[in-house]
Amino acid sequence: MEDVKIQLSEKDIPKQWYNIAADLPNLQPPLGPNGKPITPEMLTPVFPMNIIEQEVSTKRWIDIPDEVLEILYQWRPVPLRRAIRLEKFLNTPAKIFYKDESVSPAGSHKPNTAIPQAYYNKVFGIKKITTETGAGQWGSALAYACNQFGLECKVYMVRISFDQKPFRKLMMQVWGANCIASPSDKTEFGRQILKEMPDTPGSLGIAISEAVEDAVHDKTGQTRYSLGSVLNHVMLHQTIIGLEAKKQLEMIGIKKPDIVIGCAGGGSNFAGLTFPFAADKINGADIEIIPVEPKACPTLTRGKFAYDHGDTACMTPLLAMHTLGHAFVPEAIHAGGLRYHGMAPLVCQGVVEGLFTPRAYHQLKCYESALTWARTEGFICAPETSHAIAAAIDEAVKAREEGKEKVILFNYSGHGLMDLSGYNLYMSGKLTDYELPDDILNKSLEILKDLPKPEVKKGKKE
Ligand SMILES: Cc1ncc(COP(=O)(O)O)c(C=O)c1O
């Protein structure tokens, strides 16, 4: 019998996060409205200073506070599982491992950063946090985290997901949060969008603008905003995934995986699993690292590496990232968490450096993979996660064709038990694929033409 669950004991949980910024010296700084690098003080209306310090830190290892670990122990360390039944079904010599992030209270990797973010806000004296959510995974994770620390939580949920995923909204309410559809009439920017595009499905860019506006306009000074992906501190908090996985692979005598895969929306679950392996790659290890995105929102594969805003109303600083343009409204595909115009600057710099090789898939292929998964391994994955599964299956088939015993590792970023309406549409033949046409993409990228351009630099610092 081969091990199918590799369990790390609680005492072996990582006590520090890995900060890849220490190993990416060419990372371009965020810019303010004057085109100059922003200072930490400029971010204080939006984030508490203890989080800003992490955002700008280049220290390689950062301690995880005991108060955070205490809550993470509720579900961490999470199992590293081996997908033996899928391997058999594919008749592949490859070994397929996955890190099971679906076992958290909210059902995804998102609480790994929601808990520390709520903690840092709490110790800074903040009383209320605003945020946006795409699929509802992040909103429910932050609702849970705020509940643990006694903070108020307000979530702007992208309208299309609000309508498609009513149970996520109920989860947020169970944990005491207030969830509203975005665009909403609660903010100036929301009202403006509703006037211009009354039928818009919404986008993460719009929801971020609403949540930031809500936080910075709060007169009490005790409200801050929180982001579930994209920013450096979020990537940092998620590295606990890859650090655990490394220990678990070592436990069964595997020195390194050959291929590491994560789906990529804003980049956080991908970063969380892969950054600790990227550190090895920077130091010479031969590992293929693959972010997978939807063809309907192909940020890394067809977007431009440029300075762009993280939100539609241009309230956030300019970030050096691959982007489809901050006004881009993606098609209403069911992987709501992958419908974002930009991507984490740390992930993008990794792509520039040649550390990561992105690819994009259509949603029908991903749902087909999700069904193969459910009918072999038994678990029902989130639509976002199905992108990683599709890539793992492709790589396992390639290994079979090449007769190679590859070790494939992917991030099982969440379960799909709240996403069954998408499965329903797929199984009744009602879903279609959507490839972003060149003319729409080019038009959307025009918005970048007067913004500063990042330097494309790679390798060791000169
Ligand atoms: C299950 C799941 N996986 C992946 C993602 C994509 O986000 P990120 O790229 O930040 O991991 C989301 C976002 O909501 C998600 O819910």
The ligand as an SDF file (V2000), in Angstrom:
LIG
                    3D

 16 16  0  0  0  0  0  0  0  0999 V2000
  -10.9150   28.0890   -4.6740 C   0  0  0  0  0  0  0  0  0  0  0  0
  -10.1800   29.2310   -5.2810 C   0  0  0  0  0  0  0  0  0  0  0  0
   -9.0480   28.9910   -5.9440 N   0  0  0  0  0  0  0  0  0  0  0  0
   -8.3590   29.9950   -6.5200 C   0  0  0  0  0  0  0  0  0  0  0  0
   -8.7910   31.3050   -6.4530 C   0  0  0  0  0  0  0  0  0  0  0  0
   -8.0250   32.3650   -7.1600 C   0  0  0  0  0  0  0  0  0  0  0  0
   -7.4480   33.3130   -6.3320 O   0  0  0  0  0  0  0  0  0  0  0  0
   -5.8870   33.3640   -6.1050 P   0  0  0  0  0  0  0  0  0  0  0  0
   -5.2670   33.4350   -7.4800 O   0  0  0  0  0  0  0  0  0  0  0  0
   -5.6310   34.5600   -5.3010 O   0  0  0  0  0  0  0  0  0  0  0  0
   -5.5080   32.1090   -5.4070 O   0  0  0  0  0  0  0  0  0  0  0  0
   -9.9580   31.6060   -5.7500 C   0  0  0  0  0  0  0  0  0  0  0  0
  -10.4200   32.9940   -5.6290 C   0  0  0  0  0  0  0  0  0  0  0  0
  -11.4420   33.3110   -5.1230 O   0  0  0  0  0  0  0  0  0  0  0  0
  -10.6600   30.5430   -5.1560 C   0  0  0  0  0  0  0  0  0  0  0  0
  -11.7820   30.7780   -4.4820 O   0  0  0  0  0  0  0  0  0  0  0  0
  1  2  1  0
  2  3  1  0
  2 15  2  0
  3  4  2  0
  4  5  1  0
  5  6  1  0
  5 12  2  0
  6  7  1  0
  7  8  1  0
  8  9  2  0
  8 10  1  0
  8 11  1  0
 12 13  1  0
 12 15  1  0
 13 14  2  0
 15 16  1  0
M  END
$$$$
